Amino acid sequence: MRKFLSTLAIAAAASTCFGPMLARAETANPFKCEPGEKYVMNVMVSGVEYWFPVYEMFKQAGQQFGCETAYTGTPEYDVNKQIASFDQALAQKPAGILVHPMNSDPFIEPINRAIEQGTAVVTFAADSPNSKRVSYITSDNNAEGTYAADAVAKAMDGKGEYAVLENPGQDNHDKRVNAFVARMEAKWPEMKLVGRAASNQDPTKAYQAVLSLAQAHPDLGAVFMPEANSAIGAAQAAKEGGGKIRVMLADVNAKILDMIKAGEIFGSVNPNQGMQGYMGFMLLWMAKHPGLIDPMNDAKSSGFNPMSVPFVDNGFSIVSKDNADDFYWDKYLKRRGTKGIEE
């Protein structure tokens, strides 16, 4: 009994001495948000399925830090309307905004204004490099275009005609298309570029463009586009033409996956969207809390944010018939037990 009482006394003393220290250690955890600390993701064409898994993991990272998150953007392909949605989010004075700028230069002023207001800004999937954004996270668009070119050329034994559909002015799309064409010219000299058309993410324009290209070039063997919406129209045109035109793209959605499995689309290079959202939040959170970082450089004396990481590569996946089932949004949500952007 005396030993038991002695043990209790020691435990009580330890609690008295170390309890406050333990409590301070718990409350001193720097990787937690303050009450009401909010981070926003802002996109253009907000109904595009590509963004949903990005935000799903952005939201999860926020929840792990005890932060509030929100999904914002415009349903229309209009840079001015996206900037208006960005400004609406900024008016709420969030801690940070992860933004996909439709066009780089128009976003310079809004991003710089946000930084001056005290809101951290990180870009993703497309950049505004001349702004004061702290970091940029994306897959390697040049590598995506290069891989797509190799896949198409190999399937055509290195000979034949191809065309590209474009979305001029969107930074990441331009890089994909330019890399695709450059790779063909450098490695596959017997692959001939016979046409370019601006489909601007419009399935109807893509459908009409591929019909016209196929009519003008009966030996057309492949067409590449940097996004998913155009591929739906392009694949329909290719199917109506007998299915000899290989449709290669970047990004996926449920319709694209169905068409890949059915053999109507050749394949896709798809950025790892979940990592883009998760690491995008991490970069944004650290950009808002630069005091946690003390690098051995001139950040303090020069006054720039020590979290200024120019570029983070979130990687990409190759989608084919063999693995298409792993990329369906509804199956992903079921696995995670969530409702997506509605939560």
MOQUIDA-V118961 format. One record per pair of residues at least 24 apart in sequence whose C-alpha atoms are under 6 Angstrom apart, sorted by the first residue. I is the first residue (numbers start at 1). GAP is how many residues later the second one is. If there is no record, write none. Layout:
i = (I:I)
gap = (GAP:GAP)
//
This chain:
i = (32:32:33:33:33:37:38:38:38:38:38:39:39:39:39:39:40:40:40:41:41:41:41:42:42:42:43:43:44:44:44:45:45:45:45:46:46:46:53:53:54:54:54:55:56:57:57:57:58:58:58:61:95:96:96:97:98:98:99:100:100:101:102:103:104:120:120:122:126:126:134:135:135:135:136:137:137:137:138:138:139:139:139:139:141:141:142:142:142:145:145:145:146:146:146:149:158:159:159:160:161:161:161:161:161:162:162:162:162:162:163:163:163:163:163:164:164:164:164:165:165:165:165:165:166:166:167:167:173:176:201:201:202:203:203:203:203:204:206:206:206:207:207:207:210:211:221:222:222:223:224:224:225:226:227:228:254:257:260:261:267:267:268:269:269:270:270:271:272:272:275:276)
gap = (33:34:32:33:34:30:29:30:31:56:57:30:55:56:57:58:29:30:57:30:56:57:58:30:31:57:30:57:29:30:38:29:30:31:32:27:28:29:220:221:219:220:223:222:284:217:220:221:219:220:223:217:24:24:25:24:24:25:24:24:26:25:68:67:24:167:168:162:45:46:174:173:174:175:175:174:175:176:175:176:132:174:175:176:34:35:33:34:37:31:34:35:33:34:37:31:30:31:32:31:30:31:32:59:60:31:58:59:60:61:30:31:32:33:60:32:59:60:61:31:32:33:34:60:32:33:31:33:53:50:28:29:28:26:27:29:30:29:24:27:28:26:27:30:24:26:24:24:25:24:24:25:24:24:24:24:74:67:61:60:52:53:51:48:49:46:47:45:43:44:39:38)
//
